[in-house]
């Protein structure tokens, strides 16, 4: 009977345990199924699988990835279920967490600091005998060591059953807190400190609510290395160039990729990091109660986003979005390329699961539109790549259009051009920038590089030095040419034409004729005269094609002109410059007559100025002579003949000075009149 009772009790306990376990959500696993790598340094990771009834999925992430996870995670329960919660371990600032404990460890306290924090607590001290008492405090005392040295020591003051007792801390070997709760608080604080030093992974738990089996999936953004492209270009005389492209991808995550659908996206979506994992606390101001202040009516400005929506609603909001979505659906299926071995095809693959319609499985979700032109390479065959490993995946293998040429630029190489190819992207793929290894005639010929190249675009690439061809440029100067002269309000406006020329001599020592593209810098101040138009034109360069046959020098002359207007005030023109314009054939008779009149009037003015200057110079000479006379007269007898002769001379000079000053006044008035007349005449000119 006793054994039967025991068995029934055991069975009852097992049943209760099973019932309790049945109430708990089932644990499910969501393997990684899809990875989308962007050329902006992020990747989109998608996990999918099945759950049954209420289920929980636990996922592990590095702490550094939590912010991207919180910013981007999308979760779906596709078959009638509902996403309940996404929980994760919080990360409060360590200083704030430590300050929440009874013993504060934020400032790396000493033993004396810790004991000061627990004043009034019961402790047991071994020093070396066991002493039990209540902490009164910790003080610092000075202790003499030897004859001249004094040190400070910390002393613990205790209230024991025998009375007050002081214990030097340097003699204490152990201190035990009698308060078990306080001891546990200290240990928890130390545990928090230890956890802050660990860079381990954090758990994120997803809860799904529903009945029966259902499909669920999770997607999120994480930082990833930028995927890169590298190309091989095979040249041959009897066939089109063959372009082979490879994508270099790296699995730097902590999870192996097993049969993952991989998509490589070419484009630069905006991506940033934001600290969402760290809890934020904002200091709040202290506000005093306003006992007698009444509330006032408030006015509020309109939400700008709402205002924009109201403005957009005046037009048909559906038409632009429909056009964008149609274009996106067409472009998503453009990426097609043949495989190199292994059966890889750059083509989007359809899956049973629907697209990311966030309205399923979540009560409220926002829908965003297409915000850019992205091009993707979807690898058709699932990819298996262990963690911390890299791989090369073929994405392009097709014939392209290309024409062999030589490219000459003296700034790159002064003597020889470079082997090049006029390359046209005749594939349907958007080729990302990357290096190109060129093989010509079955052997390595050099390396090249291309920028991003849309379908149908053309670029030049160069990959080696063409030693069979030499180019010799020679600059030729030409004299400037006067095109015309105009007189306008006292200013002479001369229009001049400048010309320059560079002649290129191309010598081909090879066995075949070739096309040499000569690059010439564009100067917006100069106009191209010959040739009339370049073969090609970029933002910075003209390109001229020269057909060079073996053994026959080919010539290319590049002529440019520049027209410039120069303005000079007529008063600043010297006689030599005026004589030049008077003798120029392109100067009209009216302009020459006006210039001659200006010369005549300036000559009359100059004569008056010279005469006035001579009078001023004579007065200055007399002043110097009178100073000498005054000095000599001070040393002579007033009755001497020499003194009387000085007096007479001084009187004659004063008379001359008066006459000169009168003449200077007349000349100054005449000079002012002539200058005014000249200025009025020049300002009234408007002749061509």
C-alpha positions as CSV (number, residue, x, y, z in Angstrom):
1,X,0.0,0.0,0.0
2,X,2.8,2.3,0.9
3,X,4.6,1.6,-2.4
4,X,1.4,2.3,-4.4
5,X,1.0,5.6,-2.7
6,X,4.5,6.6,-3.6
7,X,4.1,5.6,-7.2
8,X,0.9,7.6,-7.5
9,X,2.7,10.6,-6.0
10,X,5.5,10.3,-8.5
11,X,3.1,10.0,-11.4
12,X,1.2,13.0,-10.2
13,X,4.4,15.0,-10.0
14,X,5.5,14.0,-13.5
15,X,2.0,15.0,-14.9
16,X,2.2,18.3,-13.2
17,X,5.7,18.9,-14.6
18,X,4.5,18.0,-18.1
19,X,1.5,20.3,-17.8
20,X,3.7,23.1,-16.6
21,X,6.1,22.5,-19.6
22,X,3.1,22.5,-22.0
23,X,2.1,25.9,-20.8
24,X,5.6,27.3,-21.7
25,X,6.2,28.4,-25.3
26,X,7.9,25.9,-27.5
27,X,11.5,26.6,-28.4
28,X,12.1,26.9,-32.2
29,X,15.1,27.5,-34.4
30,X,15.2,29.8,-37.4
31,X,18.1,29.1,-39.7
32,X,19.7,31.7,-41.9
33,X,18.2,31.5,-45.4
34,X,19.0,34.7,-47.2
35,X,21.8,37.3,-47.2
36,X,21.8,40.6,-49.2
37,X,25.1,42.4,-49.2
38,X,25.2,46.1,-50.1
39,X,28.2,48.1,-51.4
40,X,27.6,50.6,-48.5
41,X,29.1,48.3,-45.8
42,X,25.9,46.7,-44.5
43,X,24.1,43.4,-45.1
44,X,20.5,42.3,-44.7
45,X,20.1,38.9,-43.1
46,X,16.9,36.8,-43.2
47,X,16.1,33.8,-41.0
48,X,13.0,31.8,-41.8
49,X,11.4,28.5,-40.6
50,X,8.4,27.0,-38.9
51,X,6.9,27.3,-35.5
52,X,3.9,25.5,-33.8
53,X,1.4,27.1,-31.5
54,X,2.9,29.6,-29.1
55,X,6.7,29.6,-29.7
56,X,9.8,31.4,-28.7
57,X,13.0,31.8,-30.8
58,X,16.3,32.7,-29.2
59,X,19.0,34.3,-31.3
60,X,22.5,35.3,-30.2
61,X,24.2,38.5,-31.3
62,X,27.4,40.3,-30.6
63,X,27.0,43.4,-28.4
64,X,28.3,45.7,-31.1
65,X,25.5,44.5,-33.5
66,X,22.6,45.2,-31.1
67,X,22.2,48.8,-32.2
68,X,21.8,47.8,-35.9
69,X,19.5,45.0,-34.8
70,X,17.2,47.4,-32.9
71,X,17.2,49.9,-35.7
72,X,16.3,47.5,-38.5
73,X,14.7,44.3,-37.3
74,X,11.5,43.2,-39.0
75,X,9.6,40.1,-37.8
76,X,6.7,38.3,-39.5
77,X,4.3,35.5,-38.5
78,X,2.9,34.7,-42.0
79,X,0.1,32.2,-41.5
80,X,-2.4,33.9,-39.1
81,X,-0.1,34.2,-36.1
82,X,1.0,37.3,-34.3
83,X,4.4,38.6,-33.1
84,X,4.1,39.2,-29.4
85,X,7.3,40.7,-28.1
86,X,11.0,41.0,-28.8
87,X,13.0,41.0,-25.6
88,X,16.7,41.5,-24.9
89,X,19.0,42.1,-22.0
90,X,19.1,45.8,-21.2
91,X,22.3,47.7,-21.0
92,X,22.0,50.5,-18.4
93,X,25.1,52.7,-18.0
94,X,27.4,50.9,-15.6
95,X,27.9,54.0,-13.4
96,X,24.1,54.4,-13.0
97,X,23.7,50.7,-12.2
98,X,26.5,50.7,-9.6
99,X,25.0,53.8,-7.9
100,X,21.8,51.9,-7.4
101,X,23.5,49.6,-4.9
102,X,23.9,50.3,-1.2
103,X,27.7,50.3,-1.6
104,X,28.9,52.6,-4.5
105,X,31.8,51.2,-6.5
106,X,31.8,53.7,-9.3
107,X,35.0,55.6,-8.1
108,X,37.2,52.6,-7.5
109,X,37.0,53.1,-3.7
110,X,39.8,52.1,-1.2
111,X,39.1,49.9,1.8
112,X,38.8,53.0,4.0
113,X,36.3,54.5,1.5
114,X,34.2,51.3,1.6
115,X,34.2,51.2,5.4
116,X,33.1,54.9,5.5
117,X,30.1,53.9,3.4
118,X,28.9,51.3,5.9
119,X,29.2,53.3,9.1
120,X,26.9,51.9,11.8
121,X,27.1,48.4,10.4
122,X,28.2,45.3,12.5
123,X,31.5,43.8,11.3
124,X,33.9,41.1,12.4
125,X,37.6,42.1,12.1
126,X,40.7,39.9,12.4
127,X,43.6,42.0,13.4
128,X,45.0,39.5,14.2
129,X,42.6,38.5,16.9
130,X,38.9,38.5,16.1
131,X,37.1,41.7,17.1
132,X,33.3,42.2,16.7
133,X,31.9,45.7,16.8
134,X,29.9,48.5,15.1
135,X,31.8,50.9,12.7
136,X,32.0,54.4,14.1
137,X,34.1,55.7,11.3
138,X,37.6,55.8,9.7
139,X,40.2,58.4,10.5
140,X,43.7,59.2,9.2
141,X,46.5,59.4,11.8
142,X,50.2,60.2,11.4
143,X,52.7,57.6,12.5
144,X,56.4,58.1,13.0
145,X,58.7,55.6,11.3
146,X,62.3,55.8,12.3
147,X,63.8,59.2,13.4
148,X,62.7,61.6,10.6
149,X,60.0,59.8,8.5
150,X,56.2,60.2,9.2
151,X,53.5,58.4,7.3
152,X,49.7,58.6,7.3
153,X,47.7,55.4,8.2
154,X,44.0,54.7,8.2
155,X,42.5,53.7,11.5
156,X,39.1,51.9,11.9
157,X,37.1,53.0,15.0
158,X,34.8,50.3,16.4
159,X,32.2,50.2,19.2
160,X,32.7,46.8,20.9
161,X,31.2,45.1,24.0
162,X,34.4,46.2,25.8
163,X,34.1,49.8,24.7
164,X,35.6,51.9,21.9
165,X,38.5,50.3,20.1
166,X,40.8,51.6,17.3
167,X,42.2,49.2,14.8
168,X,44.9,50.1,12.2
169,X,43.8,48.9,8.8
170,X,47.3,47.9,7.8
171,X,47.1,45.2,10.5
172,X,43.7,43.9,9.4
173,X,43.7,40.6,7.5
174,X,40.0,40.1,7.1
175,X,36.7,42.1,7.5
176,X,33.3,40.4,7.4
177,X,30.0,42.2,7.1
178,X,27.5,40.8,9.6
179,X,24.6,42.2,7.6
180,X,23.9,39.4,5.1
181,X,21.7,41.7,2.8
182,X,24.5,44.3,2.7
183,X,27.0,41.6,1.9
184,X,24.8,40.4,-1.0
185,X,24.5,43.9,-2.3
186,X,28.3,44.2,-2.4
187,X,28.6,40.9,-4.3
188,X,26.0,42.0,-6.8
189,X,27.8,45.2,-7.5
190,X,31.0,43.3,-8.1
191,X,29.2,41.0,-10.5
192,X,27.9,44.0,-12.5
193,X,31.5,45.3,-12.8
194,X,32.6,41.9,-14.0
195,X,29.8,41.6,-16.6
196,X,30.7,45.1,-18.0
197,X,34.2,43.8,-18.8
198,X,32.9,40.9,-20.8
199,X,32.4,41.3,-24.6
200,X,30.2,38.3,-24.9
201,X,27.0,37.8,-27.0
202,X,23.6,38.9,-26.0
203,X,20.4,37.0,-26.4
204,X,17.4,38.3,-28.2
205,X,14.1,36.3,-27.8
206,X,11.2,36.5,-30.3
207,X,7.8,35.5,-29.1
208,X,5.1,34.2,-31.5
209,X,1.5,33.6,-30.6
210,X,-0.9,31.4,-32.6
211,X,-2.3,28.0,-33.3
212,X,-0.9,25.2,-35.4
213,X,2.2,25.2,-37.6
214,X,3.1,28.5,-39.2
215,X,5.9,30.1,-41.3
216,X,7.8,32.9,-39.6
217,X,10.8,34.9,-40.6
218,X,13.1,37.6,-39.2
219,X,15.2,40.1,-41.1
220,X,17.8,42.7,-39.8
221,X,20.7,44.8,-40.9
222,X,24.3,44.3,-39.7
223,X,27.6,45.8,-40.6
224,X,29.5,43.7,-43.2
225,X,32.5,44.2,-45.4
226,X,31.9,45.9,-48.7
227,X,31.6,43.2,-51.4
228,X,34.0,43.8,-54.3
229,X,34.3,43.0,-57.9
230,X,37.2,42.0,-60.0
231,X,37.2,41.3,-63.8
232,X,39.1,39.4,-66.4
233,X,39.2,40.7,-70.0
234,X,40.4,38.4,-72.8
235,X,41.4,40.0,-76.1
236,X,41.9,38.2,-79.4
237,X,42.1,39.3,-83.0
238,X,39.5,36.8,-84.3
239,X,36.7,37.2,-81.7
240,X,35.0,39.7,-79.5
241,X,36.5,40.5,-76.1
242,X,35.4,38.2,-73.3
243,X,34.5,39.8,-70.0
244,X,34.5,37.6,-66.9
245,X,33.5,39.2,-63.6
246,X,33.8,37.8,-60.1
247,X,32.3,39.1,-56.8
248,X,34.4,38.8,-53.6
249,X,32.3,38.3,-50.5
250,X,33.4,37.7,-46.9
251,X,31.5,36.0,-44.1
252,X,32.8,37.8,-41.1
253,X,29.8,36.8,-38.9
254,X,29.8,34.2,-36.2
255,X,27.5,31.9,-38.1
256,X,28.2,29.6,-41.0
257,X,26.3,30.2,-44.2
258,X,24.7,26.9,-45.2
259,X,22.8,26.9,-48.5
260,X,22.1,30.6,-48.2
261,X,20.4,32.6,-51.0
262,X,22.9,35.3,-51.7
263,X,22.1,38.6,-53.4
264,X,24.7,41.3,-54.1
265,X,23.3,44.9,-54.5
266,X,25.2,47.6,-56.3
267,X,24.3,51.0,-55.0
268,X,24.8,53.3,-52.0
269,X,21.8,53.4,-49.7
270,X,22.2,55.7,-46.8
271,X,23.2,53.7,-43.7
272,X,24.3,54.9,-40.3
273,X,24.6,53.7,-36.7
274,X,22.6,55.0,-33.7
275,X,23.0,54.1,-30.1
276,X,19.6,52.5,-29.2
277,X,20.9,49.8,-26.9
278,X,22.3,52.2,-24.2
279,X,19.5,53.5,-22.0
280,X,19.3,57.3,-22.0
281,X,18.5,59.4,-19.0
282,X,17.8,63.1,-19.4
283,X,18.2,65.4,-16.3
284,X,14.9,66.9,-15.4
285,X,14.5,70.5,-14.1
286,X,13.0,71.1,-10.7
287,X,9.8,73.1,-11.1
288,X,8.3,75.0,-8.1
289,X,4.5,74.9,-7.6
290,X,2.8,78.0,-8.9
291,X,0.0,78.4,-6.3
292,X,-1.5,81.6,-7.7
293,X,-0.7,81.4,-11.4
294,X,-3.6,80.5,-13.7
295,X,-3.2,78.6,-17.0
296,X,-3.0,80.5,-20.2
297,X,-4.3,79.4,-23.6
298,X,-1.6,77.9,-25.8
299,X,-1.1,77.9,-29.6
300,X,0.7,75.2,-31.5
301,X,2.3,75.2,-34.9
302,X,1.3,72.6,-37.5
303,X,3.4,69.5,-38.0
304,X,5.5,70.0,-41.1
305,X,5.2,66.4,-42.2
306,X,1.4,66.6,-41.9
307,X,1.4,69.8,-43.8
308,X,3.4,68.2,-46.6
309,X,1.0,65.3,-46.8
310,X,-1.9,67.7,-47.1
311,X,-0.1,69.5,-49.9
312,X,0.7,66.3,-51.7
313,X,-2.9,65.1,-51.4
314,X,-4.0,67.9,-53.7
315,X,-2.4,65.9,-56.6
316,X,-3.0,62.2,-57.5
317,X,-0.8,60.5,-54.9
318,X,-1.1,57.1,-56.5
319,X,0.3,57.7,-59.9
320,X,4.0,58.4,-59.0
321,X,4.1,55.4,-56.6
322,X,2.6,53.0,-59.1
323,X,5.2,54.1,-61.7
324,X,8.0,53.6,-59.2
325,X,6.8,50.2,-58.2
326,X,6.4,49.1,-61.9
327,X,9.9,50.3,-62.7
328,X,11.3,48.5,-59.6
329,X,9.6,45.2,-60.7
330,X,11.1,45.4,-64.1
331,X,14.6,46.3,-62.9
332,X,14.7,43.5,-60.3
333,X,14.7,40.9,-63.2
334,X,17.3,42.6,-65.4
335,X,20.3,40.9,-63.8
336,X,21.0,37.9,-66.0
337,X,24.4,36.4,-66.9
338,X,25.8,33.1,-67.9
339,X,27.8,31.0,-65.5
340,X,31.5,30.1,-65.4
341,X,31.4,26.4,-64.4
342,X,29.3,25.7,-61.3
343,X,26.0,26.9,-62.8
344,X,25.9,30.3,-61.1
345,X,23.4,32.7,-62.8
346,X,22.9,36.4,-61.9
347,X,19.2,36.1,-61.8
348,X,16.6,36.8,-59.1
349,X,14.9,33.6,-57.9
350,X,11.3,33.4,-56.8
351,X,10.4,31.9,-53.4
352,X,7.3,30.5,-51.9
353,X,7.3,33.1,-49.1
354,X,5.7,36.4,-50.1
355,X,7.7,39.7,-50.2
356,X,8.3,41.7,-47.1
357,X,4.7,42.8,-46.5
358,X,5.0,44.1,-42.9
359,X,1.3,44.2,-42.5
360,X,1.3,40.4,-41.9
361,X,1.8,39.1,-38.4
362,X,2.3,42.6,-36.8
363,X,-0.5,44.8,-35.7
364,X,0.9,48.1,-36.9
365,X,3.7,48.6,-39.5
366,X,4.7,51.4,-41.8
367,X,5.3,50.9,-45.5
368,X,8.1,52.6,-47.3
369,X,8.6,53.3,-51.0
370,X,11.5,52.8,-53.3
371,X,14.1,55.5,-52.6
372,X,16.8,54.8,-55.2
373,X,18.1,53.0,-58.2
374,X,19.8,49.8,-57.0
375,X,21.0,46.9,-59.2
376,X,21.4,43.5,-57.8
377,X,23.1,40.2,-58.6
378,X,21.1,37.3,-57.2
379,X,23.2,34.1,-57.1
380,X,20.8,31.4,-58.2
381,X,22.6,28.5,-56.6
382,X,22.6,28.6,-52.7
383,X,25.9,29.5,-51.3
384,X,27.7,27.6,-48.4
385,X,30.4,29.7,-46.8
386,X,31.9,28.9,-43.3
387,X,32.2,31.8,-40.9
388,X,35.4,33.9,-41.1
389,X,35.9,32.7,-44.7
390,X,35.8,34.5,-48.0
391,X,34.7,33.4,-51.5
392,X,34.8,34.4,-55.1
393,X,31.5,34.1,-57.0
394,X,31.2,34.4,-60.8
395,X,28.6,37.1,-61.8
396,X,29.6,37.9,-65.4
397,X,30.8,35.8,-68.3
398,X,29.9,37.4,-71.7
399,X,31.3,38.8,-74.9
400,X,31.4,42.6,-75.0
401,X,32.1,45.2,-77.6
402,X,35.7,46.6,-77.7
403,X,38.1,48.3,-80.0
404,X,41.8,48.3,-79.5
405,X,43.5,51.7,-79.6
406,X,46.5,53.5,-78.1
407,X,45.9,56.5,-75.8
408,X,48.5,59.3,-75.6
409,X,48.6,61.9,-72.9
410,X,51.9,63.7,-72.3
411,X,51.1,64.1,-68.6
412,X,51.0,60.3,-68.2
413,X,53.9,59.4,-70.4
414,X,55.8,62.0,-72.5
415,X,57.0,59.7,-75.3
416,X,54.8,56.6,-75.7
417,X,51.1,56.1,-75.6
418,X,49.3,53.4,-73.6
419,X,47.7,50.3,-74.9
420,X,44.0,50.7,-74.5
421,X,40.5,49.5,-75.3
422,X,37.4,51.4,-76.1
423,X,35.1,49.3,-74.0
424,X,31.3,49.2,-74.3
425,X,29.2,47.4,-71.7
426,X,26.9,45.4,-74.0
427,X,25.7,43.2,-71.1
428,X,22.5,43.8,-69.3
429,X,24.4,44.2,-66.0
430,X,25.5,47.2,-64.1
431,X,29.2,46.7,-63.7
432,X,30.6,47.9,-60.4
433,X,34.0,49.6,-60.3
434,X,37.0,47.3,-59.9
435,X,40.3,46.1,-61.3
436,X,40.5,44.3,-64.7
437,X,43.3,41.9,-65.6
438,X,43.8,41.9,-69.3
439,X,44.9,38.9,-71.4
440,X,45.9,39.6,-75.0
441,X,46.8,36.7,-77.3
442,X,46.6,34.2,-74.5
443,X,49.1,36.0,-72.3
444,X,49.0,38.5,-69.5
445,X,49.0,42.0,-70.9
446,X,48.5,44.3,-67.9
447,X,46.0,45.6,-65.4
448,X,43.3,48.2,-65.8
449,X,40.5,49.8,-63.7
450,X,37.0,50.8,-64.5
451,X,34.5,53.0,-62.7
452,X,30.9,52.1,-62.3
453,X,29.5,51.3,-65.8
454,X,25.8,51.1,-66.5
455,X,24.6,48.9,-69.4
456,X,25.2,50.5,-72.8
457,X,27.9,52.9,-71.5
458,X,31.4,53.2,-73.0
459,X,34.7,53.8,-71.3
460,X,38.4,53.8,-72.2
461,X,40.7,51.5,-70.3
462,X,44.5,51.3,-70.6
463,X,46.7,48.4,-69.5
464,X,50.2,48.7,-70.8
465,X,52.9,50.9,-72.5
466,X,52.9,50.9,-76.3
467,X,56.6,50.8,-77.0
468,X,56.0,50.5,-80.8
469,X,54.5,53.9,-81.0
470,X,56.1,57.3,-80.3
471,X,54.4,60.7,-80.2
472,X,56.4,64.0,-80.4
473,X,54.4,67.2,-79.5
474,X,55.7,70.6,-80.6
475,X,54.3,73.9,-79.5
476,X,54.2,76.8,-82.0
477,X,53.6,80.4,-80.9
478,X,51.9,83.0,-83.0
479,X,52.0,86.8,-82.6
480,X,49.0,88.6,-81.2
481,X,46.6,90.3,-83.6
482,X,44.8,93.6,-83.0
483,X,41.2,93.2,-84.1
484,X,39.8,96.6,-83.3
485,X,39.9,99.7,-81.1
486,X,37.0,101.7,-79.5
487,X,37.0,104.9,-77.6
488,X,34.4,105.2,-74.9
489,X,34.2,107.8,-72.1
490,X,37.9,108.3,-71.7
491,X,38.8,104.7,-72.1
492,X,40.5,102.9,-75.0
493,X,39.1,99.4,-75.5
494,X,41.4,97.2,-77.6
495,X,40.3,93.8,-78.8
496,X,43.1,91.4,-79.4
497,X,43.3,87.8,-80.7
498,X,45.8,85.3,-79.4
499,X,46.6,82.0,-81.1
500,X,48.5,78.9,-80.2
501,X,49.2,75.6,-81.9
502,X,50.5,72.2,-80.9
503,X,51.6,69.8,-83.6
504,X,51.8,66.1,-82.8
505,X,53.9,63.7,-84.9
506,X,53.0,60.0,-84.4
507,X,55.4,57.3,-85.6
508,X,54.2,53.7,-85.6
509,X,57.0,51.2,-85.7
510,X,54.7,48.1,-85.4
511,X,53.5,45.8,-88.1
512,X,49.8,46.9,-88.1
513,X,48.0,50.2,-88.5
514,X,46.6,51.5,-85.3
515,X,44.4,54.3,-84.0
516,X,46.0,56.7,-81.5
517,X,43.8,58.8,-79.4
518,X,45.6,62.1,-78.4
519,X,44.3,63.7,-75.3
520,X,44.4,67.5,-75.1
521,X,43.4,69.5,-72.1
522,X,40.3,71.8,-72.4
523,X,40.8,75.4,-71.4
524,X,37.5,77.3,-71.3
525,X,39.4,80.5,-72.3
526,X,40.5,79.1,-75.6
527,X,38.3,78.1,-78.6
528,X,39.2,75.1,-80.7
529,X,39.8,76.1,-84.4
530,X,41.4,73.1,-86.0
531,X,40.3,70.3,-86.1
532,X,36.8,71.7,-86.1
533,X,35.5,69.1,-83.7
534,X,37.3,66.5,-81.5
535,X,36.7,62.8,-81.9
536,X,35.6,62.6,-78.2
537,X,35.1,65.2,-75.5
538,X,35.1,64.8,-71.7
539,X,34.7,67.4,-69.0
540,X,38.4,68.1,-69.0
541,X,39.8,66.7,-72.3
542,X,39.5,66.7,-76.0
543,X,40.4,63.4,-77.7
544,X,41.6,63.4,-81.3
545,X,41.9,60.2,-83.3
546,X,45.0,59.8,-85.5
547,X,45.4,56.9,-87.9
548,X,49.0,55.8,-87.8
549,X,50.3,53.4,-90.5
550,X,53.6,51.5,-90.0
551,X,56.6,53.5,-91.2
552,X,54.5,56.6,-92.1
553,X,54.6,59.6,-89.8
554,X,51.1,60.9,-89.0
555,X,50.5,64.6,-88.2
556,X,47.9,66.2,-86.0
557,X,47.8,70.0,-85.5
558,X,45.6,71.4,-82.7
559,X,44.9,75.2,-83.2
560,X,43.2,77.4,-80.7
561,X,42.3,81.0,-80.4
562,X,41.5,83.4,-77.6
563,X,40.0,86.9,-77.9
564,X,40.6,89.4,-75.2
565,X,39.5,92.9,-74.5
566,X,41.8,95.3,-72.8
567,X,40.8,98.6,-71.3
568,X,43.2,101.5,-70.7
569,X,42.4,105.0,-69.6
570,X,43.4,107.5,-72.3
571,X,45.2,109.6,-69.8
572,X,47.5,106.7,-69.0
573,X,48.5,106.1,-72.6
574,X,52.0,107.2,-73.5
575,X,53.0,108.6,-76.8
576,X,54.5,105.3,-78.0
577,X,51.2,103.4,-77.4
578,X,49.2,106.1,-79.1
579,X,51.6,106.1,-82.1
580,X,51.0,102.3,-82.3
581,X,47.2,102.6,-82.5
582,X,47.6,105.5,-85.0
583,X,49.6,103.3,-87.3
584,X,47.4,100.2,-87.0
585,X,45.3,99.4,-90.1
586,X,42.3,98.0,-88.2
587,X,41.8,101.4,-86.3
588,X,39.1,103.6,-88.0
589,X,39.8,107.1,-89.2
590,X,37.5,108.6,-86.6
591,X,39.4,106.9,-83.8
592,X,42.7,108.0,-85.2
593,X,41.5,111.6,-85.5
594,X,40.3,111.5,-81.9
595,X,43.6,110.0,-80.8
596,X,45.5,112.7,-82.7
597,X,43.3,115.4,-81.0
598,X,44.0,113.9,-77.6
599,X,47.8,113.9,-78.4
600,X,47.5,117.6,-79.5
601,X,45.7,118.6,-76.3
602,X,47.9,116.6,-74.1
603,X,50.9,118.3,-75.8
604,X,49.5,121.8,-75.1
605,X,48.8,120.8,-71.5
606,X,52.3,119.4,-71.1
607,X,53.9,122.7,-72.3
608,X,51.9,124.7,-69.7
609,X,52.9,122.2,-67.0
610,X,56.6,122.4,-68.0
611,X,56.6,126.2,-67.9
612,X,54.9,126.2,-64.5
613,X,57.4,123.7,-63.2
614,X,60.3,125.9,-64.5
615,X,58.9,128.9,-62.7
616,X,58.6,126.9,-59.5
617,X,62.1,125.6,-59.9
618,X,63.4,129.3,-60.3
619,X,61.7,130.4,-57.1
620,X,63.2,127.4,-55.3
621,X,66.7,128.4,-56.6
622,X,66.2,132.0,-55.5
623,X,65.1,130.9,-52.0
624,X,68.3,128.9,-51.7
625,X,70.4,131.9,-52.9
626,X,68.7,134.3,-50.5
627,X,69.4,132.0,-47.6
628,X,73.1,132.2,-48.5
629,X,72.9,136.0,-48.8
630,X,71.3,136.3,-45.4
631,X,74.0,134.2,-43.8
632,X,76.8,136.3,-45.4
633,X,75.1,139.7,-44.6
634,X,75.1,138.8,-40.9
635,X,78.9,138.8,-40.9
636,X,79.4,142.1,-42.9
637,X,79.5,145.7,-42.0
638,X,76.3,147.5,-43.0
639,X,78.3,150.3,-44.6
640,X,80.5,148.1,-46.7
641,X,80.1,147.9,-50.5
642,X,79.5,144.1,-50.4
643,X,76.7,144.5,-47.9
644,X,75.1,147.2,-50.1
645,X,75.4,145.0,-53.2
646,X,73.7,142.1,-51.3
647,X,70.9,144.4,-50.4
648,X,70.4,145.4,-54.1
649,X,70.5,141.8,-55.2
650,X,68.0,140.7,-52.6
651,X,65.6,143.5,-53.7
652,X,65.9,142.4,-57.3
653,X,65.3,138.8,-56.4
654,X,62.1,139.7,-54.5
655,X,60.9,141.6,-57.5
656,X,61.6,138.5,-59.7
657,X,59.8,136.2,-57.2
658,X,56.7,138.4,-57.3
659,X,56.7,138.2,-61.1
660,X,57.2,134.4,-61.1
661,X,54.4,133.8,-58.6
662,X,52.1,135.8,-60.8
663,X,53.1,133.8,-63.8
664,X,52.6,130.5,-61.9
665,X,49.1,131.6,-61.0
666,X,48.3,132.3,-64.7
667,X,49.8,129.0,-65.8
668,X,47.9,127.1,-63.1
669,X,44.6,128.6,-64.2
670,X,45.5,127.8,-67.8
671,X,46.5,124.2,-66.9
672,X,43.3,123.6,-65.0
673,X,41.3,124.9,-68.0
674,X,43.2,122.7,-70.5
675,X,42.9,119.6,-68.2
676,X,39.2,120.2,-67.8
677,X,38.8,120.6,-71.6
678,X,40.8,117.4,-72.2
679,X,38.7,115.4,-69.7
680,X,35.4,116.7,-71.2
681,X,36.6,115.8,-74.7
682,X,37.7,112.3,-73.7
683,X,34.6,111.6,-71.7
684,X,32.4,112.6,-74.6
685,X,34.1,110.1,-77.0
686,X,32.1,107.1,-78.3
687,X,33.9,106.0,-81.5
688,X,34.7,102.7,-83.2
